[in-house]
Amino acid sequence: MTPPPYPARRVRRCRSTYHSGVSWIGYLAAALGGGLIGLLITLAVLRRQPRMTASVLPDQALLAEVAFAASTTGYAVLDIEGHVLVSNARAVELGVVRSGLIDHRIADAVGRARVAGEPIDVELGNVDPVADLVGYRRGPSSVQAVVRSTDDGYVVVSAADETEALRLEAVRRDFVANVSHELKTPVAAIGLLAEAVLDGFDEPEHVEKYAEKLLRESVRLGALVNELITLSRLQGADPLPDLAVLEVDAVVADAHARSIIVAESAGMTINLDASSGLLVKGDRPMLVTALVNLLANAVHYSPPGNTVSISRAVRDGFVEIAVTDRGIGIAAENQSRVFERFFRIDPARSRATGGTGLGLAIVKHVAANHGGSAVLWSKPGTGSTFTLRLPHFVPETAESTSHIPADTAVAGPVLTANKGAQ
C-alpha cells in the first residue's frame, strides 16, 4: 500500500488521521511490536474496527494518543518521502524533530533502514550543541535513536535519553577499577610478608617483625572489605530498618567513646559541647558509624597535639552535629570531591593511617538515607568542619522548642553532599 501524501507538519497535540481504516498510530504500533501500552490498546481497537461503531473508535484512539504524547520515549513517524507525519513532544525535546523536520543524522539512516529491512541505531549525542560552547549542558548528553521501516513504506523513529544509564555505567566501571586496585595492594603485601615469614622462620626477631606488618595489612584489608559492604548496603535498594527515636547526645557519646583511643594515639583530644537534649529518628549503628568516620578523618588530617571538637545545634528543622578540626584544611578545588568513593586528598597520609577512602562516602549516604545531608566548610591552613544534618524529631506532646539555641553560622562557603552526588 502506498502511504497517503500527508503534508509535513509538527504535531504537539496528537490527532489521529485515518486512511482506509488505518491510523498512523496503527503503523507506529506495528513497527514497535506493541512496546507502548497505549499503542497496544490502539492495535486492539483497530483490529476490531469493522465491528465497532464510529462513535466508539475515536475515544479508544484518543486514549492511545494520550499515552503516545506523554511517553518518555521520543517517537516520530515519517512518510515515504521522509516528511514528519506526527511526533510527540519528547521527540522534539530529544532533538529527533527540529522545526518540523527530522534530524539530518536520522534522515541519513532512513534509506539504510529501508534497504536493510531491519532497525538502524543512530547516536545523536548532545542535543543542545550550543551548551558545549558555553560550558553548560541543559539537555541530554547522549540520545540513542532507532530507525525502523514498515512494510508499507512508513518509517518509525524512537529515541531515548541514555545520559543517566551511561553515567551509571561509568560510575560502575570506575568503582570496580578502584576496588580492584585497593584490594590488590594489601593482598599483594600479605603474600610478600607471608613469604618473608617463611624465609626467616628460624629467626624469631625476623618472624616477629614481618608478622606485625602482616597483621597490619590484614587489618587494613578487613577494614576495606567491611566498608565496602557497608557502602553497598547504603547504596542498595533495601529500605532502612524501622527507625527509632534517638537521643543525639547518646549517639555523640557512643561515637566519642569509640574514637578516644585513635585520638589519644595521635596525641589529640576530642572536646564535646554541652548536652543538647535533641532527638532524631534514625538507625543508631549507622549514625554512630558516620560520626566515627568524621572523627577519624579529623584526627588523621590534623597535626599531633591539636584538638577536635563536636558541637550540636538545631537549625531550620534539622539537627546539626558538627565535627571541627584545626588541621591542614582542604583546597577549594578538592572540596567538591571529598565525599566521592576512594578520593584521598593525601593518598600517602591516608594509607599510612589505614584509611580506605570510603569513610566520607559512607557519611554522605548515611545522611541521605536519613533524609539529611553532609556539609563541608574548610579553609586551607585553618581547618575543616564536617556537619551531619538530620531531620529534627519533635514529639507531639513536646512543649515549644524555641528555647533551643540555633547553630552559629560558620563563615565562608559550604559544600553539601546528598545521595544524588557520586
N, C-alpha and C positions, 0 to 999 in steps of 0.2 A: 504494500500500500504506500502510495506517495504521500508524505505529510502535507497537510494543508498549508498554504502560504500565509502564515501568521505574520503580522508586522512585528519588527523588533521593538521590544519595549521592556522597561524595568518595572517589575511588579512588587510593590511594597506590601500591599494587602491583597493576598492571593484571591483570584476569581477564576473559577473553572470555565473553560470554553470547550464545549462538546462538539465532536465531529464524528458522524457515523456511529454514534452511540459510545464513543470512547473519549475520555478526558485526558489532559496532559498528566494528571495525577496517576492515571492508569498506566501510562508509559513509564512514569517515574517508579511506580511500584514494581512493574515488571522488570525493570533494569536493576533495581536494588534487591530483588529477591525477597521483598517483604521485610526489609530491615527496620522500617519505621512503623510503629504500631498504627498510627493514623492512616498510613497508606495501605496497610493490610485491610483495614476496615473498608477503605475505598475499593480495593480489589474485590472484596466480597460483594460490595454493593454493585459494582459494575458487572460482575458475573450473573447477578440476579436481576440486572436491569430489565430484561424483557418481561419479567413478571412483576415489575414494580410500576407504580403509577408515577407520573411526572411530578406529582406534589410531594412524594416521599424522597426521591433521589436527591434533590438539591440539599435537603437537610443533612443527609448522610455525607454528601460531598463536602459540605461546609465543615463538618467535624474533622475530616481528613485535612482540609485546608488549614484549619486552626493548628493542628498538630504540625503540619508542614511549616507554617510560618513561625511557630515557636521553637522549632528544633534547634539544638545547639550545634548541629552539623549544617554546614552551608550546602545548599542544593541549587542547581540551575539546570534547565532543560533547553537544549539548542535544537533548531530545525536543521534540515539538510544543508542549508546554506551557512550554517554557523551562527545564525541570529539567536539572541536570547529570547525565548518564548516566555519564560517565567523564572523567577528566582526568589528565594526568601531573604529576609533581612540579614541573616547570618552570612550568606554568600557575599553580600556587599561588605560586611564587617571584615571578612577574611580576605578580601581583595580578589575574589573569584570574578566578580562583576564590578566594573567601574563605569559609571555614567551610562549604564545600559549595555555596555559591551563586555564581552568575555575577555579575560586576561590573555595577553598575547602568547604566553607560555602554554596555556591550556589550548588555545586555538591551534598552536603547532602540533599538539598531541591528538587533536580530534581526528585528523586524517589517518594517523597511525593506528588509532583505536578502531577505525572502520576497516582498515586493511587487515589488521591482525585479528580482528574479531574477538579480542579479549581486552580486559581493563589495562589502562596505561597509567602508571603512577607519575605524578608531577610534583616536584618540590618547589613551592612558591617562595620559601624563605621569609624575610621580613616584609610584611605587607605595608609598612609605612617607611619607605626608604629615606624620607626627609629626617626621620627620627635619628638615624645613624649619623647624619651630618651634624646635628646639634647635640649629639650625645645623650639623647633622651628618647627612649623607645616607648611609645604609647600603646602599640598593638602587639599582636603575637609575633614572635621572632622565628617561628617555624610552622608553616602551614603545609600539610600534605593533602594533595588533591588526587582523586581517582576519576579518570575519564572512561565512561562506558558507552558503547554503541548498541542500539537496539536493532532488531531485525527490520524495523520499519523506517530506519534511517535517522531516527532521533538520537541525540547524544545526551546522556545524563552525567553531570559533574557533581561529585560530592567532595566536600573539603572539611577537614578537622584541624583544630589548633593543637599541635603536638608539642608546644613550648614546654608545658609543665612535665609531660612524660619524658622529654629529652633531658630536662633539668634533673629530674629524679634519677634517671639512668646515669647521668654524670656523677651525681652525688653517690650513687651506689658503687660505681667503679672506683671513685676516689676513696670511699670508705674501705672497700675491700683491699685496695692497694696499701692504704695506711695501716690497716690491721695486719696485713701480711708482713709489712716492714717492721712494725712494732713487735710482733711475735717472733720474728726471725732473730732479732738481736739477743734477747735473753735466752732463747732456745740454743742458739749457737754458743753463747757464753757458757751455758750449763754443760754442753757437750765438751767444750775445751777444758773446763775446770774439772770435770769428771776424769778426763784423760790424765790431767796433771796429778790428780789424787792417786790414780792407779800407778803412775810412774814413780811416785815417791811414797808408796805405801809403807816402806820400811823406815821412813824418816818422819817421826811424829810431828816435828815442827812444820815440816813441809805439808803434811796432811792437814794440820790444823789451819794453816794459812789459807789453803785453797778451799777447804771445807767451809770456812767463814764466807768466802766470796761466792761459793756455790749456794749457800743458804740465802745470801743477799739477792742473788739473781732469781732464785726460785720464789722468794717473797715478792719480788718485782713482777714476775710472771703471773703469780697468783692474783696480785692486785689488779693487773691489767685485765685478766680474764673476768674477775668479779665485776669490774667497772663496765666492761663490755656487756655483760649480762644485764647489769642494772640499766644501762643506757638503752639496750634493746627492749627491755620491758617498758621503759618510759615512752619509747617511741612507737610501741606496738599499739594494736587496736584494742587490747584488753582494757576494760574500764578500771578506774581506781577502786580499791575496796571501799566498803562503807566508811565514809569519813566521820571521824569523831570530833567532838568539841575539845579542843586542846588549849591548855594554858601556855601562852607564848613564853612565859618565864620558865616553865618546866622544860620546854624544848631547848631554850637557850642554855639552861643549866646542864642538860644532858650533853649537848654539843661541847660546851666548855670543859666538862669533866673528861670527855674523850680526847680533847686536844691539849690538855695541860702537859702531858709527857713530851709531845712533839715540840711544844713551845719551850719548855724548860731545857730540852736537849740543845736547842738553838740559842740558849741564853736569853730568852724573851719571856715577857709576861703578857697575860691576857686580862684586860680590865673590863669589868661589867658595870653598866649604869644601874640605877635603882630599878627595883621590880616595877612592872607596869600594870599588872592585872588584866592585860589584854587577852582576848580569846580569838581563836581562828578555828575553822573546820578543816581537818586535814588528816593525812596519814603520818603518824608520828615518826616512824623509822625513816621515811623519805625526807621529811623536813629536817630531822637531825642530821642525816647524811649530807644534805645540801649545805647546812651551816658548818659542818665539819670540813667539807671541801673548801668553803670560803676561808675558814680559819687556817687550814693548811696552806692555802695559796698565799695568804697574808704573811705567814711565818716564813715560807720558802723564799719570798721575794723581798724580805726586809733584812737589813744588816743586824748582826748579833747585838743584843742589848737593847733593842728597840721595844716598843710596846704596841700591842694590837688591842683595839677596843671594840666592844659590842654595845650598840645602843638600840633602844626600842622606842617606837612612837607610832602614832596613828595620823594619817592624813588622807583626806578625800575618800574616806571609806575603806582604806587599806592600812593594814598593819605593816610597818616598815622595820625590818631588822637589818641594821647596817653594821658591816664589819670594816673597820678603818685601820689602815696601816700607814706607817711613815717610811715606806720603803723606796724603791727606785722609781716607782711610777711607771706609767705606760704612755708611750708616744701616741700622738693623735692618729697617726696612720695605722696603728695596730689595734686601736680601741674597738673598731667595728668587727674585729675577728676574734676577740678573746673568748667568745662563747662557742667558737667552732670546735668540732672534734679534732683532737691531735694538734691543735695550734699551740705553739710554745713561743713565748716572747724570747726566752733564752734557753734553747734546747740543752745546752751543756749544764746549766744550773738545774733544769728540770730533771734530767737523767741522774744527776748527782744526788738529788734529794728523793729519787724514787718516783717522781711524778709520771703519770701516764698520759697526760694531755687530754684527759676526759673529764676531769673534775668540774670545770666550769660549764661544760656542755650538759652535765648531769644537773647542775644547779638550774640552768635555763629551763630544762624540761620538767623538773620538779615544780618550779614556779608556774610554768604554763599549765601543767596538769591540775594545778590547784586554782586556776583562774587568775593567776597573778603574773608577775614578771620579775626579771632580774635587771637591775640598773647599775651602771658603772659611771663613776666620776673618777678621773685620775689626772694628775699633773706630774710630768717627769721631774724628779728631784724633790717632790713634795710628798707623794704617796698616792694611795688609792682608797676609794670607798666603794664596796660592793654592797648593794642593798637588795634584800629579798622582800618583795612586796606581795602580800597575801590579803584576800578579802577579809575585812574585819567582821567578826561574828558578834552580834549583839543579841542576847536573849530577849525574848518578847517581854518578859517581866522586869527587865533591867530598867533602872532609872536613867535619866538623861546622862549622856556621857560627855556633856560639854566641858566637864572639868578635866578631861584627859588632855594633856598638853600636846600641841601639834609639833611635828618634827621641824627642827631648824633647817632651813634650806641650805644646801651646800653650794657655794659659789662656783660658777663655771659650768661648762656643758656636761650633760649626762647622756649616756647611751643605754637604751632599753632593749633587752633581748626577750622575745617571746617565742612561741612554738613555731611560728612561721619562718623564723630565721634558721639558717643552716650553719 
